[in-house]
Amino acid sequence: MNAIPTTTLWRPTGPAELELVRESGWTAWPPRLPDQPIFYPVLDEDYAIKIARDWNVPASGAGFVTRFRIETEYVIRYPVRRAGGRTILELWVPAEELTEFNRHIVGPIEVVHRFP
């Protein structure tokens, strides 16, 4: 049996988005809000930690870092965007493609860090 090659991504998130992920059974990201045209998973765990700790905690009282795997063959369609330094790398997934993106997640979305 051949395993599907996957890419690991991280997503810093606040409690409201995390609750919607939980409601999906840890299998999907919720639709974007009208003022959120892009879904931004990141390629570096340390960058995700920084966002969750430094942005999500002040904004909503808690921050979480999630980890998930997605089919590599699918996700390579999204170019890697550098949002700052060498390790500040993101994928920009248009909101209208998020349902299809979710279909290519392999396994559960996991919480790997919590702040505070």
C-alpha positions in Angstrom: 0.0 0.0 0.0 1.4 3.4 -1.0 1.1 6.3 1.4 0.0 9.6 -0.1 2.9 12.1 0.2 1.9 14.9 2.5 3.2 18.4 3.5 2.9 19.5 7.1 1.4 23.0 7.7 0.7 25.0 10.8 -2.1 27.5 11.5 -2.1 30.0 14.4 -5.7 30.6 15.5 -7.9 32.1 18.1 -10.6 30.4 20.2 -13.5 31.2 17.8 -11.9 29.6 14.8 -10.6 26.7 16.8 -14.2 26.0 18.1 -15.4 25.8 14.4 -12.5 23.3 13.6 -13.6 21.2 16.6 -17.2 21.3 15.4 -16.0 19.9 12.0 -14.5 16.9 13.9 -11.0 18.3 13.5 -11.2 17.7 9.7 -11.8 21.2 8.1 -11.1 24.9 8.3 -14.2 27.1 8.5 -15.2 29.4 5.6 -13.6 32.8 5.7 -15.5 35.8 6.8 -16.3 38.5 4.2 -13.3 40.5 5.2 -10.9 37.5 5.0 -10.3 36.8 1.3 -7.3 34.6 2.0 -6.6 31.6 4.3 -3.0 31.7 5.5 -1.5 28.4 6.7 2.2 28.8 7.5 5.2 26.6 6.8 7.2 27.1 10.0 6.1 26.1 13.5 8.1 28.8 15.2 6.4 31.5 13.0 3.0 30.0 14.0 3.9 30.1 17.7 4.9 33.8 17.4 1.6 34.7 15.7 -0.5 32.7 18.2 1.3 34.1 21.2 1.9 37.7 20.1 -1.3 38.4 18.0 -4.0 35.9 19.0 -3.6 36.2 22.7 -3.9 40.0 22.8 -6.8 39.9 20.3 -8.9 37.2 21.9 -7.3 36.1 25.2 -5.9 32.8 23.9 -3.9 31.6 21.0 -3.4 28.1 19.6 -1.1 26.5 17.1 -2.5 23.8 15.0 -0.7 21.3 12.8 -2.2 19.4 9.9 -1.0 17.4 6.9 -2.2 18.0 3.3 -1.6 16.1 0.1 1.6 17.5 -1.4 0.5 17.0 -5.0 -2.5 19.2 -4.3 -0.9 21.9 -2.1 2.0 22.6 -4.5 -0.4 24.7 -6.6 -0.1 27.4 -4.0 3.1 29.4 -4.2 5.0 30.0 -1.0 4.9 33.6 0.0 7.6 35.2 2.2 5.9 37.6 4.7 9.1 38.8 6.3 12.3 37.0 7.3 13.7 33.7 5.9 11.4 31.5 7.9 8.2 33.7 7.7 6.6 31.7 5.0 2.9 31.3 4.2 0.6 29.8 1.6 -2.2 32.1 0.3 -5.3 30.0 -0.3 -8.2 32.1 -1.8 -11.3 31.8 0.4 -13.3 30.4 -2.5 -10.9 27.4 -2.7 -11.0 26.5 1.0 -13.7 23.8 0.6 -11.5 22.0 -1.9 -8.4 22.6 0.2 -10.1 20.9 3.1 -10.9 17.8 1.0 -7.1 17.3 0.7 -6.3 17.4 4.4 -4.9 14.0 5.6 -5.7 13.0 9.1 -6.9 15.3 11.9 -6.1 18.9 12.6 -4.2 18.9 15.9 -3.6 21.5 18.5 0.1 21.4 19.3 0.6 24.6 21.4 -1.8 26.8 23.6 -1.2 30.3 24.9 -1.5 31.4 27.7 
